[in-house]
């Protein structure tokens, strides 16, 4: 029995990686496709053997803030190491990577009929605002706008985060942020958008998000959620940060070694990479304490994933394809 912890509203990981390939299937409920370079329909079953674990381990040990690195292929652990004194029985706070898990829960809610679809206006879940000055806001914003961070409202993250989290009503406070763009046009990263999605799950299912996650996600996969203390794979928005990054339904997409790789991203280096071409998921957790050693860590971690994992997999696959006689 595995355990997932929620700490201060953020999802934490306790040896959950073996379940992730199944969890991420829920994202296909949002009817997404992933653009990829030309690859065979089925990657070699043992493609993880293309990765040099010695080189991977050597590169990982050069990242002092890295705490864990786990690779799962076909639902089985292919690589699992912990660093900086961490171990498998210590939870790691995934920070904003939990936004991608909320996306998976929305996909499940759509599949189960609790939510009609991504085009459903959020006014359906918050009828109390139809008789207020927020009527135009809730009528204009859809579930899909929240998933893609295109609600058109100013962000509750960054410099606005502190004021938002001390507000009496996180949903209304997020909805009352100034309108800065038409819904569906501009990506504006905002934790408030994901919180509204959590509230939608609660309104649509008559259970809180934790209860819904336990019943429809955790229990079927054989793990449990501890007590709480407090998106699809197709690019649908361009990140204002650039650098080959896009945003889908609650998932970042990053260009890596010629692939557009879906990933969950959390502050300080909490990352989940999805490689459907290889039936593989890679998870990395890191020390998120703000200090000078954090500078450069994320870039080095991206390089490790790209150069030590993705590039060797692609090279082995393309070599195998070239060596296969034409039928």
C-alpha positions as CSV (number, residue, x, y, z in Angstrom):
1,X,0.0,0.0,0.0
2,X,1.5,3.3,-1.1
3,X,0.8,6.6,0.5
4,X,0.3,10.1,-1.0
5,X,0.5,13.0,1.3
6,X,-1.1,16.4,0.8
7,X,0.8,19.2,2.7
8,X,-0.6,22.7,2.7
9,X,-2.7,22.1,-0.3
10,X,0.2,20.7,-2.3
11,X,0.6,17.1,-3.4
12,X,3.5,15.1,-2.0
13,X,5.0,11.9,-3.3
14,X,5.7,8.7,-1.4
15,X,7.0,6.1,-3.8
16,X,4.1,6.7,-6.1
17,X,6.1,6.4,-9.3
18,X,5.1,2.8,-10.2
19,X,1.5,4.0,-10.5
20,X,2.1,7.0,-12.6
21,X,1.8,5.4,-16.1
22,X,-1.7,4.4,-15.1
23,X,-2.6,7.8,-13.5
24,X,-1.5,9.7,-16.6
25,X,-3.8,7.7,-18.8
26,X,-6.6,9.9,-17.4
27,X,-5.2,12.8,-19.4
28,X,-6.2,11.1,-22.6
29,X,-9.8,11.7,-21.5
30,X,-9.2,15.3,-22.5
31,X,-8.8,14.2,-26.2
32,X,-5.1,15.3,-26.5
33,X,-2.5,14.2,-29.0
34,X,1.3,14.7,-28.6
35,X,3.3,15.8,-31.6
36,X,6.5,13.8,-31.8
37,X,9.4,13.2,-34.2
38,X,9.2,10.1,-36.5
39,X,9.4,7.0,-34.3
40,X,8.2,3.4,-34.6
41,X,4.7,2.9,-33.3
42,X,6.0,0.7,-30.5
43,X,9.4,1.5,-28.9
44,X,11.6,-1.5,-28.0
45,X,10.2,-3.1,-24.8
46,X,13.6,-2.9,-23.1
47,X,14.4,0.6,-24.2
48,X,15.4,1.5,-20.7
49,X,18.5,-0.6,-21.2
50,X,19.7,2.1,-23.7
51,X,20.3,4.4,-20.7
52,X,23.7,4.1,-19.1
53,X,22.9,3.9,-15.4
54,X,26.5,4.5,-14.5
55,X,26.7,7.8,-16.4
56,X,23.2,8.7,-15.2
57,X,24.2,8.1,-11.6
58,X,27.5,10.0,-12.0
59,X,25.6,13.0,-13.4
60,X,23.0,12.8,-10.7
61,X,25.5,12.8,-7.9
62,X,26.9,16.1,-9.2
63,X,23.6,17.9,-8.4
64,X,23.8,18.6,-4.7
65,X,20.1,19.6,-4.5
66,X,18.8,16.5,-6.1
67,X,16.9,14.3,-3.7
68,X,15.5,11.5,-5.8
69,X,15.5,10.2,-9.4
70,X,13.1,7.4,-10.4
71,X,12.4,5.9,-13.9
72,X,9.4,3.7,-14.5
73,X,8.8,1.9,-17.7
74,X,5.8,-0.3,-18.4
75,X,4.7,0.1,-14.8
76,X,8.0,-1.3,-13.4
77,X,10.8,0.5,-11.7
78,X,13.9,0.7,-14.0
79,X,16.0,3.1,-11.9
80,X,15.5,4.4,-8.4
81,X,18.1,6.3,-6.4
82,X,17.9,8.8,-3.5
83,X,20.4,11.5,-2.7
84,X,21.4,14.0,0.0
85,X,20.3,11.6,2.8
86,X,16.8,11.1,1.5
87,X,15.1,7.7,1.3
88,X,12.0,6.1,-0.2
89,X,10.0,6.4,3.0
90,X,10.3,10.2,3.2
91,X,7.6,12.2,1.4
92,X,8.7,14.9,-1.1
93,X,6.5,17.9,-1.5
94,X,5.8,18.2,-5.3
95,X,4.8,21.9,-5.0
96,X,3.1,23.1,-8.2
97,X,3.6,19.7,-9.9
98,X,0.3,18.9,-8.1
99,X,-1.4,21.1,-10.6
100,X,-0.9,18.3,-13.1
101,X,-2.6,15.8,-10.7
102,X,-5.6,18.1,-10.5
103,X,-5.7,18.1,-14.3
104,X,-5.9,14.2,-14.1
105,X,-8.7,14.4,-11.6
106,X,-10.6,16.8,-13.9
107,X,-10.2,14.2,-16.7
108,X,-11.6,11.5,-14.5
109,X,-14.5,13.7,-13.5
110,X,-15.3,14.3,-17.2
111,X,-15.1,10.6,-17.9
112,X,-17.4,9.8,-15.0
113,X,-19.9,12.4,-16.2
114,X,-19.6,14.8,-13.2
115,X,-18.3,17.5,-15.6
116,X,-19.7,17.9,-19.1
117,X,-16.4,18.8,-20.7
118,X,-13.6,21.4,-21.0
119,X,-16.0,23.9,-22.7
120,X,-18.4,24.0,-19.8
121,X,-18.6,27.5,-18.3
122,X,-17.7,27.7,-14.6
123,X,-21.0,29.5,-13.9
124,X,-22.6,26.1,-13.8
125,X,-20.6,25.3,-10.7
126,X,-20.9,28.7,-9.0
127,X,-24.5,29.8,-9.5
128,X,-24.2,32.1,-6.5
129,X,-22.2,34.5,-8.7
130,X,-24.8,34.8,-11.4
131,X,-26.6,37.5,-9.4
132,X,-23.4,39.5,-8.6
133,X,-20.9,41.6,-10.4
134,X,-19.0,38.4,-11.2
135,X,-21.7,37.1,-13.6
136,X,-19.8,38.1,-16.7
137,X,-16.6,36.5,-15.4
138,X,-18.0,33.1,-14.5
139,X,-20.1,33.0,-17.7
140,X,-17.0,33.7,-19.9
141,X,-14.5,31.4,-18.3
142,X,-14.6,27.7,-19.0
143,X,-13.1,24.6,-17.4
144,X,-10.6,24.4,-20.3
145,X,-9.6,28.1,-19.7
146,X,-8.6,27.2,-16.2
147,X,-6.7,24.1,-17.2
148,X,-4.7,26.0,-19.8
149,X,-4.1,29.0,-17.5
150,X,-6.0,31.2,-19.9
151,X,-8.7,32.5,-17.6
152,X,-7.8,36.1,-18.6
153,X,-7.4,37.1,-14.9
154,X,-4.4,38.6,-13.2
155,X,-2.2,35.9,-11.5
156,X,-2.6,35.0,-7.9
157,X,1.0,33.7,-8.0
158,X,4.2,35.5,-7.6
159,X,3.9,38.9,-5.9
160,X,0.1,38.4,-5.5
161,X,0.4,35.0,-3.8
162,X,0.7,36.2,-0.2
163,X,-2.4,38.5,-0.4
164,X,-4.4,35.7,-2.1
165,X,-3.7,33.0,0.4
166,X,-4.7,35.2,3.4
167,X,-8.1,36.0,1.8
168,X,-11.2,34.6,3.3
169,X,-12.5,33.0,0.1
170,X,-9.8,31.7,-2.3
171,X,-12.3,31.1,-5.1
172,X,-13.9,34.5,-5.0
173,X,-10.6,36.2,-4.4
174,X,-9.1,34.5,-7.6
175,X,-12.3,35.4,-9.6
176,X,-12.0,39.1,-8.5
177,X,-8.5,39.5,-9.8
178,X,-8.4,42.2,-12.5
179,X,-9.3,41.1,-16.1
180,X,-6.2,41.5,-18.2
181,X,-7.1,39.4,-21.3
182,X,-10.1,37.7,-23.0
183,X,-10.5,34.1,-21.7
184,X,-8.7,31.6,-23.9
185,X,-6.2,34.1,-25.4
186,X,-3.2,34.6,-23.1
187,X,-1.5,32.2,-20.8
188,X,-1.2,33.7,-17.3
189,X,0.2,31.2,-14.7
190,X,-1.9,31.3,-11.6
191,X,-2.3,29.0,-8.7
192,X,-5.8,30.4,-8.2
193,X,-6.9,28.8,-11.5
194,X,-6.0,25.4,-10.2
195,X,-7.7,26.1,-6.9
196,X,-10.9,27.0,-8.7
197,X,-10.6,23.6,-10.6
198,X,-10.4,21.9,-7.2
199,X,-13.5,23.7,-6.1
200,X,-15.3,22.6,-9.3
201,X,-14.5,19.0,-8.5
202,X,-16.0,19.5,-5.0
203,X,-19.2,21.2,-6.4
204,X,-19.6,18.7,-9.3
205,X,-19.2,15.6,-7.2
206,X,-20.6,16.5,-3.8
207,X,-17.4,15.4,-2.2
208,X,-14.2,17.3,-1.4
209,X,-11.2,16.9,-3.8
210,X,-9.4,14.5,-1.5
211,X,-12.4,12.2,-1.2
212,X,-12.8,12.2,-4.9
213,X,-9.2,11.5,-5.5
214,X,-9.2,8.6,-3.0
215,X,-12.3,7.0,-4.5
216,X,-11.6,7.4,-8.2
217,X,-7.8,7.6,-8.4
218,X,-6.0,6.2,-5.3
219,X,-8.2,3.2,-4.4
220,X,-8.4,1.8,-7.9
221,X,-4.6,1.9,-8.1
222,X,-4.0,0.4,-4.6
223,X,-2.7,3.4,-2.7
224,X,-4.2,5.7,-0.1
225,X,-4.2,9.4,0.6
226,X,-3.2,10.7,3.9
227,X,-5.1,13.5,5.6
228,X,-4.9,16.9,3.9
229,X,-3.5,19.7,6.0
230,X,-4.8,22.6,4.4
231,X,-3.9,18.6,-18.1
232,X,-3.7,16.9,-21.4
233,X,-0.6,16.4,-23.6
234,X,-1.3,18.8,-26.5
235,X,0.2,22.3,-26.5
236,X,-2.7,24.8,-26.1
237,X,-0.9,27.9,-24.9
238,X,2.6,29.3,-25.4
239,X,4.5,30.0,-22.2
240,X,5.4,33.7,-21.8
241,X,8.8,32.4,-20.5
242,X,9.6,31.0,-23.9
243,X,12.5,28.6,-24.1
244,X,10.6,26.0,-26.0
245,X,7.9,25.7,-23.4
246,X,4.1,25.4,-23.9
247,X,1.2,24.6,-21.6
248,X,-1.5,22.0,-22.1
249,X,-4.3,21.0,-19.8
250,X,-2.4,21.4,-16.5
251,X,0.9,20.1,-18.0
252,X,3.9,21.9,-19.2
253,X,5.4,20.8,-22.5
254,X,9.2,21.3,-23.1
255,X,11.3,20.7,-26.2
256,X,13.9,18.1,-25.2
257,X,16.2,16.2,-27.6
258,X,13.7,16.7,-30.4
259,X,10.7,15.6,-28.5
260,X,8.0,17.8,-27.0
261,X,7.9,16.3,-23.5
262,X,4.9,16.7,-21.2
263,X,6.0,17.5,-17.6
264,X,4.7,18.5,-14.3
265,X,6.8,21.2,-12.7
266,X,7.0,22.3,-9.1
267,X,9.1,24.9,-7.4
268,X,12.8,24.1,-6.7
269,X,13.0,21.1,-9.1
270,X,10.0,18.8,-8.5
271,X,9.5,17.3,-11.9
272,X,7.5,14.5,-13.6
273,X,8.4,13.8,-17.2
274,X,6.0,11.7,-19.4
275,X,7.5,9.8,-22.3
276,X,4.6,7.9,-23.9
277,X,6.8,6.8,-26.9
278,X,8.7,4.6,-24.4
279,X,5.9,3.9,-22.0
280,X,8.1,5.7,-19.5
281,X,7.8,8.2,-16.6
282,X,10.7,9.9,-14.9
283,X,10.4,11.6,-11.6
284,X,12.9,13.9,-9.9
285,X,12.6,15.7,-6.6
286,X,14.9,18.3,-5.2
287,X,15.6,20.5,-2.1
288,X,13.4,23.5,-2.6
289,X,15.0,25.6,0.2
290,X,15.8,29.1,-1.2
291,X,19.6,29.6,-1.0
292,X,22.4,30.5,-3.4
293,X,23.0,26.8,-4.3
294,X,19.6,26.7,-6.0
295,X,21.0,28.9,-8.9
296,X,21.5,26.8,-11.9
297,X,20.1,23.6,-10.4
298,X,17.0,23.4,-12.6
299,X,18.9,23.9,-15.8
300,X,21.4,21.2,-14.8
301,X,18.5,18.8,-14.0
302,X,16.9,19.4,-17.4
303,X,20.3,18.7,-19.0
304,X,20.6,15.4,-17.0
305,X,17.1,14.2,-18.1
306,X,17.7,15.3,-21.7
307,X,21.2,14.0,-22.2
308,X,21.3,11.0,-20.0
309,X,17.8,9.6,-20.5
310,X,15.9,11.0,-23.5
311,X,18.7,11.3,-26.0
312,X,20.0,7.7,-25.4
313,X,16.5,6.3,-25.7
314,X,15.9,8.1,-29.0
315,X,19.3,7.1,-30.4
316,X,18.7,3.4,-29.5
317,X,15.2,3.5,-31.0
318,X,16.3,5.1,-34.3
319,X,19.2,2.7,-34.6
320,X,17.0,-0.2,-34.0
321,X,14.5,1.1,-36.6
322,X,17.3,1.6,-39.2
323,X,18.6,-2.0,-38.6
324,X,15.2,-3.6,-39.1
325,X,14.9,-5.0,-42.6
326,X,12.0,-3.6,-44.6
327,X,9.1,-6.1,-45.0
